[in-house]
Structure formats: C-alpha cells, structure tokens
Amino acid sequence: LLQTSVFTLAESFVGKGKLLAPEQVQLALNIPYFPHRPSRHHLDGVSIPEADGRPGTFTLLVGILITDQPRPDMGNLWVWPGTHLTHANFFRHQGIESLMASGGSPDIWLPDPIQIVGQAGDLLLAHYLLAHNIGGNRSDKIRRAVYFRLQRSDHRDHWQQALQDPWYDFDGIRAYLQSKNLGT
C-alpha cells in the first residue's frame, strides 16, 4: 500500500536507506454525525507503549486520504502548526519523562489549529512531534484515511534525543537548513 515513490520521498527527509518498512497500518474512520471539536492535542505512542515500556515514538507519520475531505468538519485531522519545535523545546527543558507523565499531551502553548483538507489520494507527511487530534464529522460521509508510522532505522537507539532535537532523525532537512545557514 505504501508506494515506492512515497517511501522514497519520506527517505529524502531522513536519508536514503535509513527508514524501516512500516510494521503496521492504521485505517482511520470518522463516522458521522460526530460533533467533536478537539480542545487538546496528543502525540502518538503513549497510551500503548512499546513492550519495554518506552513510549512508541517514531520519526514520520505518513497519511493517505482515502476519501475526499474538501472542507473542514468532515472528520479531518487537526494539526497545530509549529508544535514539533515547541514540543522539542518542552522536552529539552522538562525532560523526556514528561511525555509519558502528560499522557501524550504536554502542556504547551498551542497556536490556532488547522484542519487538513484534501482529495482522495492526497499525501500527508508529518513530524512525530506535531500536535494533532481527530476532529468532528458534521458531513454525511465517512472519513477514511490510512496512516503509517515510519521509524528511522536507528530511532529506537536515540528516541530520547529525537524528542529534544526536532531534526535529529532528519539528515535531509538538517543538511538543507545548514546549506541555507539556518542552523538546526
């Protein structure tokens, strides 16, 4: 299901040959009528930690819309832009243990959320640290999307650093920022 071109694109962010194939896929349905309006965000992998007790962190969320979501309130994914940077800063100052202690919803400042809109087949690539949540579905159609959680091959060895440095897993982005003298 995860096309080679999508995987290649995702690899361009972390480095060729450095992504593991996904171990599972999530089919996400949002059945109407669901008037939910999220007031909080979350990060994945906290409610169901890894077997060794560590949070189920990963590198990159890949989402593919299966149904059209051309306007808000159709069960869209909500994201809080820039919060991958805010979360990394929070974990640098509060410690990585605050991820589990917060239940995956650290008390950070949140900008206004946006709802992801698009057409069937559209691709979403999101940083693990990007705050997100499911929104309500006030339409008459079931929202369908599939999500893959990709890990850099050595992520489990340095997940603590990846929580505190948003570009730790992302060699391609780090190189781009350095080429533009934007630092990391």
JOZIKA-V463735 format. One record per helix or strand of 3 or more residues. SS is the DSSP state (h for helix, s for strand). FROM is the first residue (numbers start at 0). TO is the last residue. If there is no record, write none. Layout:
BEGIN
ss-><SS & SS>
from-><FROM & FROM>
to-><TO & TO>
END
This chain:
BEGIN
ss-><h & s & s & s & h & h & s & s & s & h & h>
from-><3 & 25 & 59 & 76 & 82 & 96 & 122 & 131 & 142 & 154 & 170>
to-><13 & 29 & 64 & 78 & 93 & 100 & 126 & 133 & 149 & 163 & 178>
END
